[in-house]
Amino acid sequence: LQPVRVATGSDEEGLLVFDGERRLVAVLTHLSDENEVAPGHWYLEAGFGRIDGVEHPAFADLDEAQDWIIRRMATRRL
C-alpha cells in the first residue's frame, strides 16, 4: 500500500495497491465521515487486471479491502 492523493473532487486520501510483483492492481479512496453512502469506508476507485470489473465496493476498513483484493486476485482470470 502506498499513500496517494486522488483527485476525485471530494475525498482525496487514497492508497495505491500493488501485488507481490510491484504491479499496480487497485486504487482505494478513503471516504469522508460526511459521505452519504458509506461514511469512513474505503472505496475501490479503480481496479486493474484481475481487480477490474463493474463492481466497485466500499469496505469498512483496510483489512476488509485487502482481503477482498486477495480473494479476487486468486479467483479471477485475466
Biopython code that builds the backbone (N, CA, C, O; Angstrom):
import numpy as np
from Bio.PDB.StructureBuilder import StructureBuilder

atoms = [
    (1, "LEU", "N", (0.843, -1.177, 0.000)),
    (1, "LEU", "CA", (0.000, 0.000, 0.000)),
    (1, "LEU", "C", (0.887, 1.238, 0.000)),
    (1, "LEU", "O", (1.858, 1.330, 0.751)),
    (2, "GLN", "N", (0.532, 2.176, -0.851)),
    (2, "GLN", "CA", (1.295, 3.422, -0.920)),
    (2, "GLN", "C", (0.320, 4.597, -0.883)),
    (2, "GLN", "O", (-0.549, 4.702, -1.749)),
    (3, "PRO", "N", (0.451, 5.481, 0.108)),
    (3, "PRO", "CA", (-0.445, 6.634, 0.193)),
    (3, "PRO", "C", (-0.326, 7.531, -1.035)),
    (3, "PRO", "O", (0.752, 7.700, -1.604)),
    (4, "VAL", "N", (-1.466, 8.103, -1.427)),
    (4, "VAL", "CA", (-1.516, 8.997, -2.580)),
    (4, "VAL", "C", (-2.748, 9.884, -2.446)),
    (4, "VAL", "O", (-3.741, 9.489, -1.835)),
    (5, "ARG", "N", (-2.682, 11.076, -3.017)),
    (5, "ARG", "CA", (-3.858, 11.931, -3.099)),
    (5, "ARG", "C", (-4.537, 11.633, -4.433)),
    (5, "ARG", "O", (-3.880, 11.561, -5.472)),
    (6, "VAL", "N", (-5.851, 11.462, -4.394)),
    (6, "VAL", "CA", (-6.619, 11.121, -5.588)),
    (6, "VAL", "C", (-7.587, 12.267, -5.880)),
    (6, "VAL", "O", (-8.351, 12.677, -5.006)),
    (7, "ALA", "N", (-7.554, 12.781, -7.105)),
    (7, "ALA", "CA", (-8.402, 13.918, -7.488)),
    (7, "ALA", "C", (-9.810, 13.429, -7.839)),
    (7, "ALA", "O", (-10.169, 13.315, -9.011)),
    (8, "THR", "N", (-10.602, 13.141, -6.791)),
    (8, "THR", "CA", (-11.960, 12.663, -7.005)),
    (8, "THR", "C", (-12.980, 13.793, -6.976)),
    (8, "THR", "O", (-14.132, 13.609, -7.368)),
    (9, "GLY", "N", (-12.554, 14.959, -6.511)),
    (9, "GLY", "CA", (-13.469, 16.073, -6.378)),
    (9, "GLY", "C", (-13.983, 16.242, -4.957)),
    (9, "GLY", "O", (-14.513, 17.295, -4.603)),
    (10, "SER", "N", (-13.823, 15.197, -4.136)),
    (10, "SER", "CA", (-14.250, 15.320, -2.740)),
    (10, "SER", "C", (-13.260, 14.608, -1.822)),
    (10, "SER", "O", (-12.479, 15.266, -1.136)),
    (11, "ASP", "N", (-13.277, 13.297, -1.798)),
    (11, "ASP", "CA", (-12.410, 12.526, -0.905)),
    (11, "ASP", "C", (-11.076, 12.258, -1.598)),
    (11, "ASP", "O", (-11.023, 11.525, -2.585)),
    (12, "GLU", "N", (-9.992, 12.857, -1.077)),
    (12, "GLU", "CA", (-8.705, 12.767, -1.763)),
    (12, "GLU", "C", (-7.725, 11.776, -1.155)),
    (12, "GLU", "O", (-6.770, 11.386, -1.827)),
    (13, "GLU", "N", (-7.920, 11.354, 0.085)),
    (13, "GLU", "CA", (-6.997, 10.413, 0.716)),
    (13, "GLU", "C", (-7.135, 9.062, 0.025)),
    (13, "GLU", "O", (-8.225, 8.495, -0.057)),
    (14, "GLY", "N", (-6.013, 8.561, -0.468)),
    (14, "GLY", "CA", (-6.085, 7.296, -1.180)),
    (14, "GLY", "C", (-4.867, 6.423, -0.960)),
    (14, "GLY", "O", (-3.891, 6.816, -0.321)),
    (15, "LEU", "N", (-4.962, 5.225, -1.512)),
    (15, "LEU", "CA", (-3.866, 4.267, -1.454)),
    (15, "LEU", "C", (-3.731, 3.569, -2.803)),
    (15, "LEU", "O", (-4.717, 3.143, -3.406)),
    (16, "LEU", "N", (-2.492, 3.465, -3.258)),
    (16, "LEU", "CA", (-2.206, 2.613, -4.403)),
    (16, "LEU", "C", (-1.955, 1.218, -3.854)),
    (16, "LEU", "O", (-1.238, 1.057, -2.866)),
    (17, "VAL", "N", (-2.538, 0.215, -4.484)),
    (17, "VAL", "CA", (-2.394, -1.162, -4.025)),
    (17, "VAL", "C", (-1.589, -1.926, -5.077)),
    (17, "VAL", "O", (-1.974, -1.998, -6.244)),
    (18, "PHE", "N", (-0.469, -2.492, -4.638)),
    (18, "PHE", "CA", (0.406, -3.245, -5.531)),
    (18, "PHE", "C", (0.371, -4.719, -5.164)),
    (18, "PHE", "O", (0.153, -5.079, -4.007)),
    (19, "ASP", "N", (0.589, -5.570, -6.165)),
    (19, "ASP", "CA", (0.692, -7.001, -5.874)),
    (19, "ASP", "C", (2.130, -7.323, -5.487)),
    (19, "ASP", "O", (2.955, -6.417, -5.368)),
    (20, "GLY", "N", (2.434, -8.588, -5.293)),
    (20, "GLY", "CA", (3.765, -9.007, -4.861)),
    (20, "GLY", "C", (4.859, -8.749, -5.874)),
    (20, "GLY", "O", (6.044, -8.814, -5.544)),
    (21, "GLU", "N", (4.471, -8.457, -7.108)),
    (21, "GLU", "CA", (5.453, -8.178, -8.158)),
    (21, "GLU", "C", (5.530, -6.686, -8.475)),
    (21, "GLU", "O", (6.036, -6.288, -9.524)),
    (22, "ARG", "N", (5.015, -5.858, -7.541)),
    (22, "ARG", "CA", (5.035, -4.385, -7.660)),
    (22, "ARG", "C", (4.226, -3.869, -8.843)),
    (22, "ARG", "O", (4.542, -2.813, -9.391)),
    (23, "ARG", "N", (3.182, -4.603, -9.246)),
    (23, "ARG", "CA", (2.258, -4.126, -10.275)),
    (23, "ARG", "C", (1.067, -3.468, -9.590)),
    (23, "ARG", "O", (0.527, -3.995, -8.618)),
    (24, "LEU", "N", (0.666, -2.317, -10.105)),
    (24, "LEU", "CA", (-0.498, -1.621, -9.563)),
    (24, "LEU", "C", (-1.752, -2.416, -9.894)),
    (24, "LEU", "O", (-2.028, -2.693, -11.062)),
    (25, "VAL", "N", (-2.517, -2.786, -8.857)),
    (25, "VAL", "CA", (-3.727, -3.568, -9.084)),
    (25, "VAL", "C", (-4.995, -2.824, -8.689)),
    (25, "VAL", "O", (-6.083, -3.179, -9.143)),
    (26, "ALA", "N", (-4.871, -1.787, -7.842)),
    (26, "ALA", "CA", (-6.070, -1.065, -7.413)),
    (26, "ALA", "C", (-5.718, 0.297, -6.845)),
    (26, "ALA", "O", (-4.593, 0.550, -6.414)),
    (27, "VAL", "N", (-6.724, 1.167, -6.860)),
    (27, "VAL", "CA", (-6.649, 2.463, -6.185)),
    (27, "VAL", "C", (-7.840, 2.527, -5.240)),
    (27, "VAL", "O", (-8.989, 2.391, -5.659)),
    (28, "LEU", "N", (-7.554, 2.736, -3.966)),
    (28, "LEU", "CA", (-8.596, 2.875, -2.953)),
    (28, "LEU", "C", (-8.666, 4.332, -2.504)),
    (28, "LEU", "O", (-7.640, 5.004, -2.401)),
    (29, "THR", "N", (-9.871, 4.814, -2.241)),
    (29, "THR", "CA", (-10.023, 6.147, -1.656)),
    (29, "THR", "C", (-10.751, 6.008, -0.324)),
    (29, "THR", "O", (-11.640, 5.172, -0.164)),
    (30, "HIS", "N", (-10.347, 6.853, 0.628)),
    (30, "HIS", "CA", (-10.965, 6.844, 1.958)),
    (30, "HIS", "C", (-12.096, 7.850, 1.944)),
    (30, "HIS", "O", (-11.866, 9.049, 1.781)),
    (31, "LEU", "N", (-13.317, 7.371, 2.113)),
    (31, "LEU", "CA", (-14.479, 8.246, 2.096)),
    (31, "LEU", "C", (-14.574, 9.025, 3.401)),
    (31, "LEU", "O", (-14.299, 8.494, 4.477)),
    (32, "SER", "N", (-14.959, 10.270, 3.292)),
    (32, "SER", "CA", (-15.045, 11.116, 4.484)),
    (32, "SER", "C", (-16.179, 10.654, 5.395)),
    (32, "SER", "O", (-17.052, 9.889, 4.986)),
    (33, "ASP", "N", (-16.147, 11.128, 6.617)),
    (33, "ASP", "CA", (-17.204, 10.802, 7.568)),
    (33, "ASP", "C", (-18.539, 11.436, 7.163)),
    (33, "ASP", "O", (-19.591, 11.037, 7.661)),
    (34, "GLU", "N", (-18.496, 12.418, 6.264)),
    (34, "GLU", "CA", (-19.710, 13.072, 5.782)),
    (34, "GLU", "C", (-20.282, 12.390, 4.540)),
    (34, "GLU", "O", (-21.335, 12.795, 4.046)),
    (35, "ASN", "N", (-19.610, 11.371, 4.033)),
    (35, "ASN", "CA", (-20.095, 10.668, 2.848)),
    (35, "ASN", "C", (-21.468, 10.064, 3.142)),
    (35, "ASN", "O", (-21.659, 9.432, 4.181)),
    (36, "GLU", "N", (-22.422, 10.258, 2.231)),
    (36, "GLU", "CA", (-23.797, 9.814, 2.453)),
    (36, "GLU", "C", (-23.990, 8.314, 2.286)),
    (36, "GLU", "O", (-24.893, 7.737, 2.891)),
    (37, "VAL", "N", (-23.154, 7.675, 1.475)),
    (37, "VAL", "CA", (-23.340, 6.258, 1.163)),
    (37, "VAL", "C", (-22.605, 5.354, 2.145)),
    (37, "VAL", "O", (-23.191, 4.416, 2.687)),
    (38, "ALA", "N", (-21.320, 5.633, 2.376)),
    (38, "ALA", "CA", (-20.505, 4.759, 3.230)),
    (38, "ALA", "C", (-19.487, 5.593, 4.004)),
    (38, "ALA", "O", (-18.295, 5.540, 3.702)),
    (39, "PRO", "N", (-19.934, 6.358, 4.993)),
    (39, "PRO", "CA", (-19.022, 7.244, 5.720)),
    (39, "PRO", "C", (-17.859, 6.500, 6.367)),
    (39, "PRO", "O", (-18.043, 5.495, 7.054)),
    (40, "GLY", "N", (-16.646, 7.026, 6.125)),
    (40, "GLY", "CA", (-15.446, 6.467, 6.728)),
    (40, "GLY", "C", (-14.935, 5.182, 6.105)),
    (40, "GLY", "O", (-13.926, 4.638, 6.553)),
    (41, "HIS", "N", (-15.607, 4.693, 5.090)),
    (41, "HIS", "CA", (-15.195, 3.444, 4.449)),
    (41, "HIS", "C", (-14.107, 3.702, 3.404)),
    (41, "HIS", "O", (-13.835, 4.844, 3.035)),
    (42, "TRP", "N", (-13.499, 2.618, 2.940)),
    (42, "TRP", "CA", (-12.558, 2.644, 1.828)),
    (42, "TRP", "C", (-13.293, 2.164, 0.588)),
    (42, "TRP", "O", (-14.009, 1.163, 0.637)),
    (43, "TYR", "N", (-13.120, 2.875, -0.528)),
    (43, "TYR", "CA", (-13.858, 2.617, -1.762)),
    (43, "TYR", "C", (-12.886, 2.203, -2.856)),
    (43, "TYR", "O", (-11.823, 2.805, -3.011)),
    (44, "LEU", "N", (-13.249, 1.177, -3.612)),
    (44, "LEU", "CA", (-12.442, 0.762, -4.756)),
    (44, "LEU", "C", (-12.688, 1.744, -5.890)),
    (44, "LEU", "O", (-13.650, 1.613, -6.647)),
    (45, "GLU", "N", (-11.805, 2.725, -5.994)),
    (45, "GLU", "CA", (-11.924, 3.754, -7.029)),
    (45, "GLU", "C", (-11.636, 3.182, -8.404)),
    (45, "GLU", "O", (-12.324, 3.501, -9.374)),
    (46, "ALA", "N", (-10.614, 2.333, -8.490)),
    (46, "ALA", "CA", (-10.240, 1.711, -9.766)),
    (46, "ALA", "C", (-9.558, 0.382, -9.496)),
    (46, "ALA", "O", (-8.833, 0.222, -8.515)),
    (47, "GLY", "N", (-9.804, -0.558, -10.379)),
    (47, "GLY", "CA", (-9.136, -1.845, -10.304)),
    (47, "GLY", "C", (-8.516, -2.170, -11.642)),
    (47, "GLY", "O", (-9.019, -1.743, -12.681)),
    (48, "PHE", "N", (-7.441, -2.912, -11.631)),
    (48, "PHE", "CA", (-6.724, -3.251, -12.857)),
    (48, "PHE", "C", (-6.493, -4.755, -12.909)),
    (48, "PHE", "O", (-6.417, -5.413, -11.871)),
    (49, "GLY", "N", (-6.383, -5.293, -14.113)),
    (49, "GLY", "CA", (-6.151, -6.721, -14.255)),
    (49, "GLY", "C", (-7.291, -7.506, -13.645)),
    (49, "GLY", "O", (-8.452, -7.313, -14.006)),
    (50, "ARG", "N", (-6.965, -8.383, -12.730)),
    (50, "ARG", "CA", (-7.974, -9.237, -12.104)),
    (50, "ARG", "C", (-8.949, -8.486, -11.209)),
    (50, "ARG", "O", (-10.010, -9.011, -10.870)),
    (51, "ILE", "N", (-8.602, -7.273, -10.827)),
    (51, "ILE", "CA", (-9.473, -6.478, -9.955)),
    (51, "ILE", "C", (-10.451, -5.646, -10.771)),
    (51, "ILE", "O", (-11.436, -5.147, -10.226)),
    (52, "ASP", "N", (-10.199, -5.488, -12.060)),
    (52, "ASP", "CA", (-11.052, -4.689, -12.937)),
    (52, "ASP", "C", (-12.428, -5.329, -13.054)),
    (52, "ASP", "O", (-12.555, -6.553, -13.053)),
    (53, "GLY", "N", (-13.436, -4.507, -13.154)),
    (53, "GLY", "CA", (-14.794, -5.011, -13.322)),
    (53, "GLY", "C", (-15.808, -3.929, -13.019)),
    (53, "GLY", "O", (-15.450, -2.794, -12.703)),
    (54, "VAL", "N", (-17.071, -4.290, -13.118)),
    (54, "VAL", "CA", (-18.136, -3.315, -12.874)),
    (54, "VAL", "C", (-18.377, -3.095, -11.384)),
    (54, "VAL", "O", (-18.967, -2.088, -10.994)),
    (55, "GLU", "N", (-17.927, -4.021, -10.559)),
    (55, "GLU", "CA", (-18.123, -3.926, -9.113)),
    (55, "GLU", "C", (-17.085, -2.992, -8.496)),
    (55, "GLU", "O", (-15.881, -3.179, -8.672)),
    (56, "HIS", "N", (-17.570, -1.984, -7.769)),
    (56, "HIS", "CA", (-16.702, -1.051, -7.049)),
    (56, "HIS", "C", (-17.215, -0.947, -5.619)),
    (56, "HIS", "O", (-17.916, 0.004, -5.276)),
    (57, "PRO", "N", (-16.865, -1.930, -4.779)),
    (57, "PRO", "CA", (-17.403, -1.965, -3.420)),
    (57, "PRO", "C", (-16.729, -0.972, -2.472)),
    (57, "PRO", "O", (-15.658, -0.435, -2.753)),
    (58, "ALA", "N", (-17.390, -0.754, -1.355)),
    (58, "ALA", "CA", (-16.828, 0.008, -0.242)),
    (58, "ALA", "C", (-16.567, -0.980, 0.890)),
    (58, "ALA", "O", (-17.309, -1.944, 1.071)),
    (59, "PHE", "N", (-15.502, -0.727, 1.648)),
    (59, "PHE", "CA", (-15.070, -1.633, 2.702)),
    (59, "PHE", "C", (-14.996, -0.882, 4.029)),
    (59, "PHE", "O", (-14.589, 0.279, 4.071)),
    (60, "ALA", "N", (-15.389, -1.546, 5.100)),
    (60, "ALA", "CA", (-15.405, -0.909, 6.426)),
    (60, "ALA", "C", (-14.012, -0.521, 6.892)),
    (60, "ALA", "O", (-13.849, 0.465, 7.611)),
    (61, "ASP", "N", (-12.986, -1.302, 6.480)),
    (61, "ASP", "CA", (-11.613, -0.987, 6.877)),
    (61, "ASP", "C", (-10.641, -1.549, 5.842)),
    (61, "ASP", "O", (-11.036, -2.243, 4.905)),
    (62, "LEU", "N", (-9.376, -1.235, 6.031)),
    (62, "LEU", "CA", (-8.358, -1.673, 5.064)),
    (62, "LEU", "C", (-8.170, -3.183, 5.055)),
    (62, "LEU", "O", (-7.899, -3.765, 4.004)),
    (63, "ASP", "N", (-8.311, -3.824, 6.208)),
    (63, "ASP", "CA", (-8.185, -5.292, 6.238)),
    (63, "ASP", "C", (-9.231, -5.937, 5.346)),
    (63, "ASP", "O", (-8.927, -6.866, 4.598)),
    (64, "GLU", "N", (-10.454, -5.451, 5.419)),
    (64, "GLU", "CA", (-11.531, -5.984, 4.588)),
    (64, "GLU", "C", (-11.231, -5.749, 3.102)),
    (64, "GLU", "O", (-11.452, -6.629, 2.271)),
    (65, "ALA", "N", (-10.729, -4.563, 2.781)),
    (65, "ALA", "CA", (-10.389, -4.248, 1.388)),
    (65, "ALA", "C", (-9.278, -5.161, 0.883)),
    (65, "ALA", "O", (-9.372, -5.705, -0.217)),
    (66, "GLN", "N", (-8.238, -5.328, 1.674)),
    (66, "GLN", "CA", (-7.128, -6.180, 1.261)),
    (66, "GLN", "C", (-7.564, -7.634, 1.113)),
    (66, "GLN", "O", (-7.151, -8.307, 0.168)),
    (67, "ASP", "N", (-8.386, -8.123, 2.023)),
    (67, "ASP", "CA", (-8.888, -9.496, 1.917)),
    (67, "ASP", "C", (-9.675, -9.688, 0.622)),
    (67, "ASP", "O", (-9.510, -10.699, -0.061)),
    (68, "TRP", "N", (-10.530, -8.721, 0.283)),
    (68, "TRP", "CA", (-11.328, -8.803, -0.941)),
    (68, "TRP", "C", (-10.416, -8.817, -2.170)),
    (68, "TRP", "O", (-10.621, -9.606, -3.093)),
    (69, "ILE", "N", (-9.410, -7.942, -2.176)),
    (69, "ILE", "CA", (-8.485, -7.874, -3.318)),
    (69, "ILE", "C", (-7.720, -9.185, -3.453)),
    (69, "ILE", "O", (-7.569, -9.696, -4.562)),
    (70, "ILE", "N", (-7.241, -9.733, -2.354)),
    (70, "ILE", "CA", (-6.501, -11.000, -2.399)),
    (70, "ILE", "C", (-7.381, -12.126, -2.937)),
    (70, "ILE", "O", (-6.944, -12.908, -3.781)),
    (71, "ARG", "N", (-8.613, -12.210, -2.451)),
    (71, "ARG", "CA", (-9.541, -13.243, -2.944)),
    (71, "ARG", "C", (-9.819, -13.071, -4.423)),
    (71, "ARG", "O", (-9.829, -14.043, -5.179)),
    (72, "ARG", "N", (-10.041, -11.845, -4.830)),
    (72, "ARG", "CA", (-10.345, -11.552, -6.236)),
    (72, "ARG", "C", (-9.158, -11.928, -7.128)),
    (72, "ARG", "O", (-9.348, -12.490, -8.206)),
    (73, "MET", "N", (-7.963, -11.626, -6.691)),
    (73, "MET", "CA", (-6.786, -11.950, -7.485)),
    (73, "MET", "C", (-6.585, -13.462, -7.585)),
    (73, "MET", "O", (-6.076, -13.954, -8.592)),
    (74, "ALA", "N", (-6.978, -14.193, -6.559)),
    (74, "ALA", "CA", (-6.809, -15.631, -6.546)),
    (74, "ALA", "C", (-7.853, -16.360, -7.384)),
    (74, "ALA", "O", (-7.593, -17.463, -7.863)),
    (75, "THR", "N", (-9.030, -15.763, -7.568)),
    (75, "THR", "CA", (-10.120, -16.470, -8.232)),
    (75, "THR", "C", (-10.421, -16.010, -9.642)),
    (75, "THR", "O", (-11.020, -16.762, -10.411)),
    (76, "ARG", "N", (-10.029, -14.804, -10.008)),
    (76, "ARG", "CA", (-10.368, -14.261, -11.327)),
    (76, "ARG", "C", (-9.263, -14.518, -12.316)),
    (76, "ARG", "O", (-8.084, -14.491, -11.962)),
    (77, "ARG", "N", (-9.628, -14.764, -13.535)),
    (77, "ARG", "CA", (-8.659, -14.923, -14.618)),
    (77, "ARG", "C", (-8.539, -13.623, -15.384)),
    (77, "ARG", "O", (-9.481, -12.835, -15.466)),
    (78, "LEU", "N", (-7.347, -13.415, -15.948)),
    (78, "LEU", "CA", (-7.149, -12.235, -16.806)),
    (78, "LEU", "C", (-7.808, -12.443, -18.130)),
    (78, "LEU", "O", (-7.755, -11.565, -18.991)),
]
sb = StructureBuilder()
sb.init_structure("model")
sb.init_model(0)
sb.init_chain("A")
sb.init_seg("    ")
for serial, (resi, resn, name, xyz) in enumerate(atoms, 1):
    if name == "N":
        sb.init_residue(resn, " ", resi, " ")
    sb.init_atom(name, np.array(xyz, "f"), 0.0, 1.0, " ", f" {name:<3s}", serial, name[0])
structure = sb.get_structure()
